[in-house]
Amino acid sequence: MRKYAVVLMAIFFLGGACEAPAQVTILGPRRGDVPAVITAGMDAYSIKGADEAVKVWVRNGPLDGDKSALSQANVLRQIQDYYGAYQSFDLIAAYDLTQRVRLVYVVMNFEKGPVFGKFICYRSDREWMVTNFVLNTKDTEVLPTEVTLENH
C-alpha cells in the first residue's frame, strides 16, 4: 500500500512540474512601469550620490538597515571611479511575476559605459518596495540570457 502512495505522490508532483509555466507579462520600455522607489533612488543618486540612492532603494523594505545592502553604495562608487559620472537610466524590461511582484531590469548610463541592474520589487498594501537588487558592469551577471549582449 505504501508503494502505491509513493507512486501517486510522484505522479502528482511530476504532473505539476509538466504544466505550462505561469504567464509573465513583459511591460516594455515605458518609464511609468518602473516602481517609484527605483526612480526615486536614481534621482537621489544623481543629486546626493550612491549612499542616498541605496538608502532610498532599501527604505521600508526587508533590506532597510542591512549593512550588506548598504555596501552596494561602495560598488557604485567604484564603478563611478572607472565609468565617470552617472547620467541617467533606461528601462530594459519589467516583468509582473505576480500581482505583487515585479522584476525590473535597467541600464544605468555613465559617462564611459553602462551598468546593468536587476531589482525585485514587492507591492505591499501601502507601496512598492525593493526586496533585492544587483548592479554589475557585466550584462551576463544581471540580465536574462536571452537578452545579454553575448547572445546578440
C-alpha positions in Angstrom: 0.0 0.0 0.0 2.9 2.3 0.8 4.4 1.8 -2.7 1.1 3.0 -4.2 1.1 6.1 -2.1 4.6 6.9 -3.2 3.7 6.4 -6.8 0.6 8.6 -6.5 2.7 11.3 -4.9 5.3 11.1 -7.6 2.6 11.4 -10.3 1.1 14.3 -8.5 4.4 16.2 -8.2 5.7 15.4 -11.6 2.4 16.2 -13.2 2.6 19.6 -11.7 6.1 20.1 -13.0 5.0 19.4 -16.5 2.3 22.2 -16.5 2.9 25.3 -18.6 4.8 28.0 -16.8 2.9 30.9 -15.4 2.2 33.7 -17.9 4.7 36.5 -17.5 3.7 40.0 -18.7 6.5 42.0 -20.4 5.7 45.6 -19.7 8.2 47.0 -22.2 10.3 50.1 -22.1 7.9 52.6 -20.5 9.3 54.5 -17.6 5.9 54.5 -15.9 6.4 50.8 -15.4 9.3 51.4 -13.1 8.1 51.5 -9.5 8.6 54.9 -8.0 11.1 53.6 -5.4 13.6 52.8 -8.2 13.1 56.1 -9.9 13.5 58.0 -6.6 16.7 56.1 -5.9 18.1 57.1 -9.4 17.1 60.7 -8.8 18.8 60.6 -5.3 21.9 59.1 -6.9 22.2 62.0 -9.4 21.7 64.6 -6.7 23.2 63.2 -3.5 25.3 60.2 -4.5 25.4 56.4 -4.1 24.7 56.3 -0.3 21.5 58.1 -0.7 20.4 56.1 -3.7 20.8 52.8 -1.8 19.1 54.2 1.3 16.1 55.1 -0.9 16.0 51.7 -2.6 16.0 49.8 0.6 13.8 52.1 2.7 10.7 50.4 4.2 11.7 47.1 2.8 13.3 44.0 4.2 16.8 45.3 3.4 16.3 48.6 5.4 19.3 48.9 7.7 21.0 45.8 6.3 24.8 46.5 6.2 25.4 44.3 3.1 22.7 46.1 1.1 24.3 49.5 2.1 27.7 48.1 0.9 26.2 48.4 -2.7 26.9 52.1 -2.4 30.7 51.2 -2.4 30.1 49.2 -5.6 28.5 52.2 -7.2 31.4 54.5 -6.1 33.9 52.0 -7.5 32.0 51.9 -10.8 31.9 55.7 -10.9 35.7 55.8 -10.5 36.1 53.9 -13.8 33.0 54.8 -15.7 32.7 58.5 -14.8 29.6 60.3 -13.5 26.2 58.8 -13.5 23.9 60.4 -16.2 20.6 58.6 -16.4 18.9 55.3 -16.6 16.8 53.4 -19.0 14.3 50.6 -18.5 15.3 47.4 -20.3 12.2 45.3 -19.2 9.8 44.9 -16.4 8.0 41.6 -15.7 5.0 41.2 -13.5 5.7 37.8 -11.9 2.5 38.1 -9.8 0.1 40.9 -8.9 2.5 42.0 -6.2 6.0 41.0 -7.5 7.7 42.9 -10.3 11.1 42.1 -11.7 12.7 45.2 -13.3 15.9 45.3 -15.4 17.5 48.7 -16.0 20.7 50.1 -17.5 22.4 52.9 -15.7 24.2 55.2 -18.1 27.5 56.6 -17.0 29.9 58.8 -19.0 32.0 55.9 -20.1 29.7 52.9 -20.1 26.6 51.1 -18.9 25.9 49.4 -15.6 23.2 46.8 -15.5 20.7 46.5 -12.7 18.0 44.0 -11.6 15.5 45.0 -8.9 13.0 42.7 -7.4 10.1 44.8 -6.2 7.2 43.9 -3.9 3.9 45.8 -3.6 2.8 45.9 0.0 -0.5 47.2 1.0 1.0 50.7 1.0 3.7 51.0 -1.6 6.3 49.3 -3.9 9.5 48.3 -2.1 12.8 46.8 -3.3 13.4 43.4 -1.7 16.6 42.7 -3.6 18.8 44.3 -6.2 22.0 43.6 -8.1 24.2 46.1 -10.0 27.1 45.0 -12.3 29.0 46.2 -15.3 28.7 42.8 -16.9 25.4 42.3 -18.5 25.7 38.5 -18.2 25.8 38.8 -14.4 22.4 40.6 -14.3 20.3 40.1 -17.4 18.4 37.0 -18.5 20.5 35.1 -21.0 18.1 35.8 -23.9 18.8 39.5 -23.7 22.5 39.6 -22.9 24.9 41.2 -25.2 26.7 37.9 -25.5 23.7 36.5 -27.4 23.4 39.3 -29.9 
